[in-house]
Amino acid sequence: MRTAVPRLVVTQDNEFWFRAAREGRLEIQRCADCHTLRHPPAPACPECRSFDWDTVESSRRCTLHSYTVIHHPRDDAFDYPLVVGLVDLEEGTRLVADVSGVDREELEFGMELEVCFAEHAHGEILPRLRRREKREEER
């Protein structure tokens, strides 16, 4: 596939996130001192400036905060029109990802979605948003 999409830039601060995505998990960085969650990953806590951190695994449940529909410029790595959503994760942070399997006409702010994972340009695994599936405990 021809693509202008650059390869991922993996650093010591975000490597855990990309590794978890390859394993089908969504990890959120957490300050080890004040327990503030942050995304995207960063070297220091924005609240207390601590450099100590660990991670928590997200439930992957989220609600749609906003979205945009992209038509141009076109790239072979994407299907158009491309819908990109900004979601509020259940844990309290936000995430930006492509929306999959939901017609853009059906999207509503506050809509329940969930994070799944799919192959992206260069064979990388990245989050994608889809309609939330009902789990046994919700039925």
Biotite code that builds the C-alpha atoms (Angstrom):
import biotite.structure as struc

atoms = struc.array([
    struc.Atom([0.000, 0.000, 0.000], chain_id="A", res_id=1, res_name="MET", atom_name="CA", element="C"),
    struc.Atom([1.252, 3.458, -0.872], chain_id="A", res_id=2, res_name="ARG", atom_name="CA", element="C"),
    struc.Atom([0.857, 5.878, 2.001], chain_id="A", res_id=3, res_name="THR", atom_name="CA", element="C"),
    struc.Atom([2.146, 9.215, 3.167], chain_id="A", res_id=4, res_name="ALA", atom_name="CA", element="C"),
    struc.Atom([1.377, 8.231, 6.762], chain_id="A", res_id=5, res_name="VAL", atom_name="CA", element="C"),
    struc.Atom([4.634, 8.354, 8.743], chain_id="A", res_id=6, res_name="PRO", atom_name="CA", element="C"),
    struc.Atom([5.737, 5.424, 10.864], chain_id="A", res_id=7, res_name="ARG", atom_name="CA", element="C"),
    struc.Atom([4.931, 5.605, 14.572], chain_id="A", res_id=8, res_name="LEU", atom_name="CA", element="C"),
    struc.Atom([7.426, 7.396, 16.775], chain_id="A", res_id=9, res_name="VAL", atom_name="CA", element="C"),
    struc.Atom([7.943, 5.105, 19.756], chain_id="A", res_id=10, res_name="VAL", atom_name="CA", element="C"),
    struc.Atom([9.771, 6.520, 22.783], chain_id="A", res_id=11, res_name="THR", atom_name="CA", element="C"),
    struc.Atom([10.462, 5.342, 26.320], chain_id="A", res_id=12, res_name="GLN", atom_name="CA", element="C"),
    struc.Atom([7.426, 7.373, 27.407], chain_id="A", res_id=13, res_name="ASP", atom_name="CA", element="C"),
    struc.Atom([4.889, 5.760, 25.019], chain_id="A", res_id=14, res_name="ASN", atom_name="CA", element="C"),
    struc.Atom([6.302, 2.308, 24.237], chain_id="A", res_id=15, res_name="GLU", atom_name="CA", element="C"),
    struc.Atom([4.057, 0.696, 26.878], chain_id="A", res_id=16, res_name="PHE", atom_name="CA", element="C"),
    struc.Atom([0.991, 2.102, 25.090], chain_id="A", res_id=17, res_name="TRP", atom_name="CA", element="C"),
    struc.Atom([1.897, 0.712, 21.663], chain_id="A", res_id=18, res_name="PHE", atom_name="CA", element="C"),
    struc.Atom([2.877, -2.666, 23.168], chain_id="A", res_id=19, res_name="ARG", atom_name="CA", element="C"),
    struc.Atom([-0.482, -2.902, 24.969], chain_id="A", res_id=20, res_name="ALA", atom_name="CA", element="C"),
    struc.Atom([-2.316, -2.001, 21.734], chain_id="A", res_id=21, res_name="ALA", atom_name="CA", element="C"),
    struc.Atom([-0.535, -4.866, 19.930], chain_id="A", res_id=22, res_name="ARG", atom_name="CA", element="C"),
    struc.Atom([-1.833, -7.123, 22.733], chain_id="A", res_id=23, res_name="GLU", atom_name="CA", element="C"),
    struc.Atom([-5.405, -5.763, 22.387], chain_id="A", res_id=24, res_name="GLY", atom_name="CA", element="C"),
    struc.Atom([-5.330, -3.694, 25.582], chain_id="A", res_id=25, res_name="ARG", atom_name="CA", element="C"),
    struc.Atom([-5.706, 0.027, 26.178], chain_id="A", res_id=26, res_name="LEU", atom_name="CA", element="C"),
    struc.Atom([-3.345, 1.247, 28.888], chain_id="A", res_id=27, res_name="GLU", atom_name="CA", element="C"),
    struc.Atom([-3.507, 4.692, 30.476], chain_id="A", res_id=28, res_name="ILE", atom_name="CA", element="C"),
    struc.Atom([-0.487, 6.306, 32.092], chain_id="A", res_id=29, res_name="GLN", atom_name="CA", element="C"),
    struc.Atom([-0.979, 7.192, 35.779], chain_id="A", res_id=30, res_name="ARG", atom_name="CA", element="C"),
    struc.Atom([1.170, 9.318, 38.069], chain_id="A", res_id=31, res_name="CYS", atom_name="CA", element="C"),
    struc.Atom([2.575, 7.064, 40.793], chain_id="A", res_id=32, res_name="ALA", atom_name="CA", element="C"),
    struc.Atom([2.535, 9.954, 43.280], chain_id="A", res_id=33, res_name="ASP", atom_name="CA", element="C"),
    struc.Atom([-0.804, 11.803, 42.839], chain_id="A", res_id=34, res_name="CYS", atom_name="CA", element="C"),
    struc.Atom([-2.603, 9.131, 40.706], chain_id="A", res_id=35, res_name="HIS", atom_name="CA", element="C"),
    struc.Atom([-3.594, 11.585, 37.957], chain_id="A", res_id=36, res_name="THR", atom_name="CA", element="C"),
    struc.Atom([-4.344, 9.788, 34.696], chain_id="A", res_id=37, res_name="LEU", atom_name="CA", element="C"),
    struc.Atom([-2.914, 11.246, 31.503], chain_id="A", res_id=38, res_name="ARG", atom_name="CA", element="C"),
    struc.Atom([-3.147, 10.665, 27.792], chain_id="A", res_id=39, res_name="HIS", atom_name="CA", element="C"),
    struc.Atom([-1.259, 11.033, 25.598], chain_id="A", res_id=40, res_name="PRO", atom_name="CA", element="C"),
    struc.Atom([1.677, 9.643, 27.571], chain_id="A", res_id=41, res_name="PRO", atom_name="CA", element="C"),
    struc.Atom([4.246, 12.164, 28.779], chain_id="A", res_id=42, res_name="ALA", atom_name="CA", element="C"),
    struc.Atom([7.432, 12.076, 30.845], chain_id="A", res_id=43, res_name="PRO", atom_name="CA", element="C"),
    struc.Atom([6.081, 14.150, 33.767], chain_id="A", res_id=44, res_name="ALA", atom_name="CA", element="C"),
    struc.Atom([2.766, 14.540, 35.550], chain_id="A", res_id=45, res_name="CYS", atom_name="CA", element="C"),
    struc.Atom([1.007, 17.801, 34.595], chain_id="A", res_id=46, res_name="PRO", atom_name="CA", element="C"),
    struc.Atom([-0.425, 18.087, 38.131], chain_id="A", res_id=47, res_name="GLU", atom_name="CA", element="C"),
    struc.Atom([2.521, 17.419, 40.480], chain_id="A", res_id=48, res_name="CYS", atom_name="CA", element="C"),
    struc.Atom([5.463, 17.250, 38.036], chain_id="A", res_id=49, res_name="ARG", atom_name="CA", element="C"),
    struc.Atom([6.492, 13.782, 39.232], chain_id="A", res_id=50, res_name="SER", atom_name="CA", element="C"),
    struc.Atom([8.456, 11.610, 36.811], chain_id="A", res_id=51, res_name="PHE", atom_name="CA", element="C"),
    struc.Atom([7.237, 8.391, 38.482], chain_id="A", res_id=52, res_name="ASP", atom_name="CA", element="C"),
    struc.Atom([4.385, 6.605, 36.740], chain_id="A", res_id=53, res_name="TRP", atom_name="CA", element="C"),
    struc.Atom([2.639, 3.304, 36.228], chain_id="A", res_id=54, res_name="ASP", atom_name="CA", element="C"),
    struc.Atom([-0.358, 2.296, 34.122], chain_id="A", res_id=55, res_name="THR", atom_name="CA", element="C"),
    struc.Atom([-3.950, 1.180, 34.506], chain_id="A", res_id=56, res_name="VAL", atom_name="CA", element="C"),
    struc.Atom([-5.848, -0.896, 31.992], chain_id="A", res_id=57, res_name="GLU", atom_name="CA", element="C"),
    struc.Atom([-8.877, 0.839, 30.523], chain_id="A", res_id=58, res_name="SER", atom_name="CA", element="C"),
    struc.Atom([-12.286, -0.808, 30.332], chain_id="A", res_id=59, res_name="SER", atom_name="CA", element="C"),
    struc.Atom([-12.267, 0.565, 26.732], chain_id="A", res_id=60, res_name="ARG", atom_name="CA", element="C"),
    struc.Atom([-15.814, 1.888, 27.332], chain_id="A", res_id=61, res_name="ARG", atom_name="CA", element="C"),
    struc.Atom([-16.310, 5.471, 26.204], chain_id="A", res_id=62, res_name="CYS", atom_name="CA", element="C"),
    struc.Atom([-18.772, 8.080, 25.031], chain_id="A", res_id=63, res_name="THR", atom_name="CA", element="C"),
    struc.Atom([-18.507, 10.234, 21.936], chain_id="A", res_id=64, res_name="LEU", atom_name="CA", element="C"),
    struc.Atom([-17.480, 13.779, 22.813], chain_id="A", res_id=65, res_name="HIS", atom_name="CA", element="C"),
    struc.Atom([-16.986, 15.069, 19.272], chain_id="A", res_id=66, res_name="SER", atom_name="CA", element="C"),
    struc.Atom([-16.103, 13.922, 15.765], chain_id="A", res_id=67, res_name="TYR", atom_name="CA", element="C"),
    struc.Atom([-15.086, 15.139, 12.356], chain_id="A", res_id=68, res_name="THR", atom_name="CA", element="C"),
    struc.Atom([-15.506, 13.740, 8.859], chain_id="A", res_id=69, res_name="VAL", atom_name="CA", element="C"),
    struc.Atom([-12.403, 13.958, 6.674], chain_id="A", res_id=70, res_name="ILE", atom_name="CA", element="C"),
    struc.Atom([-12.669, 13.944, 2.882], chain_id="A", res_id=71, res_name="HIS", atom_name="CA", element="C"),
    struc.Atom([-9.263, 15.364, 1.837], chain_id="A", res_id=72, res_name="HIS", atom_name="CA", element="C"),
    struc.Atom([-6.388, 14.876, 1.415], chain_id="A", res_id=73, res_name="PRO", atom_name="CA", element="C"),
    struc.Atom([-6.874, 11.264, 0.436], chain_id="A", res_id=74, res_name="ARG", atom_name="CA", element="C"),
    struc.Atom([-4.385, 8.575, 1.381], chain_id="A", res_id=75, res_name="ASP", atom_name="CA", element="C"),
    struc.Atom([-4.500, 4.872, 0.467], chain_id="A", res_id=76, res_name="ASP", atom_name="CA", element="C"),
    struc.Atom([-4.209, 3.940, 4.155], chain_id="A", res_id=77, res_name="ALA", atom_name="CA", element="C"),
    struc.Atom([-7.776, 5.129, 4.845], chain_id="A", res_id=78, res_name="PHE", atom_name="CA", element="C"),
    struc.Atom([-11.334, 4.574, 3.622], chain_id="A", res_id=79, res_name="ASP", atom_name="CA", element="C"),
    struc.Atom([-13.203, 7.790, 2.846], chain_id="A", res_id=80, res_name="TYR", atom_name="CA", element="C"),
    struc.Atom([-15.052, 9.608, 4.112], chain_id="A", res_id=81, res_name="PRO", atom_name="CA", element="C"),
    struc.Atom([-12.944, 9.032, 7.238], chain_id="A", res_id=82, res_name="LEU", atom_name="CA", element="C"),
    struc.Atom([-14.714, 9.601, 10.541], chain_id="A", res_id=83, res_name="VAL", atom_name="CA", element="C"),
    struc.Atom([-12.440, 10.458, 13.466], chain_id="A", res_id=84, res_name="VAL", atom_name="CA", element="C"),
    struc.Atom([-13.874, 10.618, 16.966], chain_id="A", res_id=85, res_name="GLY", atom_name="CA", element="C"),
    struc.Atom([-12.849, 12.221, 20.236], chain_id="A", res_id=86, res_name="LEU", atom_name="CA", element="C"),
    struc.Atom([-14.136, 10.121, 23.120], chain_id="A", res_id=87, res_name="VAL", atom_name="CA", element="C"),
    struc.Atom([-14.304, 10.408, 26.891], chain_id="A", res_id=88, res_name="ASP", atom_name="CA", element="C"),
    struc.Atom([-12.976, 7.155, 28.320], chain_id="A", res_id=89, res_name="LEU", atom_name="CA", element="C"),
    struc.Atom([-14.792, 5.765, 31.346], chain_id="A", res_id=90, res_name="GLU", atom_name="CA", element="C"),
    struc.Atom([-11.610, 6.324, 33.371], chain_id="A", res_id=91, res_name="GLU", atom_name="CA", element="C"),
    struc.Atom([-11.668, 10.088, 32.707], chain_id="A", res_id=92, res_name="GLY", atom_name="CA", element="C"),
    struc.Atom([-9.147, 10.706, 29.924], chain_id="A", res_id=93, res_name="THR", atom_name="CA", element="C"),
    struc.Atom([-9.813, 11.332, 26.250], chain_id="A", res_id=94, res_name="ARG", atom_name="CA", element="C"),
    struc.Atom([-8.718, 9.491, 23.127], chain_id="A", res_id=95, res_name="LEU", atom_name="CA", element="C"),
    struc.Atom([-8.797, 10.281, 19.407], chain_id="A", res_id=96, res_name="VAL", atom_name="CA", element="C"),
    struc.Atom([-9.322, 7.385, 16.977], chain_id="A", res_id=97, res_name="ALA", atom_name="CA", element="C"),
    struc.Atom([-10.995, 6.401, 13.712], chain_id="A", res_id=98, res_name="ASP", atom_name="CA", element="C"),
    struc.Atom([-14.655, 5.372, 13.964], chain_id="A", res_id=99, res_name="VAL", atom_name="CA", element="C"),
    struc.Atom([-15.491, 2.028, 12.362], chain_id="A", res_id=100, res_name="SER", atom_name="CA", element="C"),
    struc.Atom([-18.798, 0.339, 11.617], chain_id="A", res_id=101, res_name="GLY", atom_name="CA", element="C"),
    struc.Atom([-21.021, 3.283, 12.491], chain_id="A", res_id=102, res_name="VAL", atom_name="CA", element="C"),
    struc.Atom([-22.556, 5.426, 9.757], chain_id="A", res_id=103, res_name="ASP", atom_name="CA", element="C"),
    struc.Atom([-21.729, 9.070, 10.333], chain_id="A", res_id=104, res_name="ARG", atom_name="CA", element="C"),
    struc.Atom([-25.427, 9.914, 10.165], chain_id="A", res_id=105, res_name="GLU", atom_name="CA", element="C"),
    struc.Atom([-25.959, 7.739, 13.262], chain_id="A", res_id=106, res_name="GLU", atom_name="CA", element="C"),
    struc.Atom([-23.297, 9.450, 15.378], chain_id="A", res_id=107, res_name="LEU", atom_name="CA", element="C"),
    struc.Atom([-24.581, 11.465, 18.340], chain_id="A", res_id=108, res_name="GLU", atom_name="CA", element="C"),
    struc.Atom([-22.656, 13.266, 21.055], chain_id="A", res_id=109, res_name="PHE", atom_name="CA", element="C"),
    struc.Atom([-22.780, 11.123, 24.191], chain_id="A", res_id=110, res_name="GLY", atom_name="CA", element="C"),
    struc.Atom([-23.229, 7.930, 22.147], chain_id="A", res_id=111, res_name="MET", atom_name="CA", element="C"),
    struc.Atom([-21.801, 4.852, 23.863], chain_id="A", res_id=112, res_name="GLU", atom_name="CA", element="C"),
    struc.Atom([-18.801, 3.442, 22.023], chain_id="A", res_id=113, res_name="LEU", atom_name="CA", element="C"),
    struc.Atom([-15.883, 1.179, 22.819], chain_id="A", res_id=114, res_name="GLU", atom_name="CA", element="C"),
    struc.Atom([-12.274, 0.941, 21.788], chain_id="A", res_id=115, res_name="VAL", atom_name="CA", element="C"),
    struc.Atom([-11.205, -1.981, 19.649], chain_id="A", res_id=116, res_name="CYS", atom_name="CA", element="C"),
    struc.Atom([-7.953, -2.478, 17.756], chain_id="A", res_id=117, res_name="PHE", atom_name="CA", element="C"),
    struc.Atom([-7.149, -2.837, 14.076], chain_id="A", res_id=118, res_name="ALA", atom_name="CA", element="C"),
    struc.Atom([-4.176, -2.913, 11.770], chain_id="A", res_id=119, res_name="GLU", atom_name="CA", element="C"),
    struc.Atom([-3.189, 0.466, 10.400], chain_id="A", res_id=120, res_name="HIS", atom_name="CA", element="C"),
    struc.Atom([-0.573, 1.738, 7.956], chain_id="A", res_id=121, res_name="ALA", atom_name="CA", element="C"),
    struc.Atom([2.781, -0.078, 8.093], chain_id="A", res_id=122, res_name="HIS", atom_name="CA", element="C"),
    struc.Atom([1.138, -3.025, 9.896], chain_id="A", res_id=123, res_name="GLY", atom_name="CA", element="C"),
    struc.Atom([0.828, -1.173, 13.194], chain_id="A", res_id=124, res_name="GLU", atom_name="CA", element="C"),
    struc.Atom([-2.031, -1.932, 15.578], chain_id="A", res_id=125, res_name="ILE", atom_name="CA", element="C"),
    struc.Atom([-3.924, 1.145, 16.755], chain_id="A", res_id=126, res_name="LEU", atom_name="CA", element="C"),
    struc.Atom([-7.196, 1.871, 18.560], chain_id="A", res_id=127, res_name="PRO", atom_name="CA", element="C"),
    struc.Atom([-10.420, 2.237, 16.626], chain_id="A", res_id=128, res_name="ARG", atom_name="CA", element="C"),
    struc.Atom([-13.878, 3.168, 17.878], chain_id="A", res_id=129, res_name="LEU", atom_name="CA", element="C"),
    struc.Atom([-17.000, 1.082, 17.328], chain_id="A", res_id=130, res_name="ARG", atom_name="CA", element="C"),
    struc.Atom([-20.531, 0.783, 18.657], chain_id="A", res_id=131, res_name="ARG", atom_name="CA", element="C"),
    struc.Atom([-20.440, -0.611, 22.199], chain_id="A", res_id=132, res_name="ARG", atom_name="CA", element="C"),
    struc.Atom([-21.296, -4.291, 22.432], chain_id="A", res_id=133, res_name="GLU", atom_name="CA", element="C"),
    struc.Atom([-23.521, -5.296, 25.333], chain_id="A", res_id=134, res_name="LYS", atom_name="CA", element="C"),
    struc.Atom([-21.670, -7.487, 27.821], chain_id="A", res_id=135, res_name="ARG", atom_name="CA", element="C"),
    struc.Atom([-23.314, -10.277, 29.824], chain_id="A", res_id=136, res_name="GLU", atom_name="CA", element="C"),
    struc.Atom([-23.489, -8.167, 33.004], chain_id="A", res_id=137, res_name="GLU", atom_name="CA", element="C"),
    struc.Atom([-25.351, -5.430, 31.053], chain_id="A", res_id=138, res_name="GLU", atom_name="CA", element="C"),
    struc.Atom([-28.015, -7.771, 29.635], chain_id="A", res_id=139, res_name="ARG", atom_name="CA", element="C"),
])
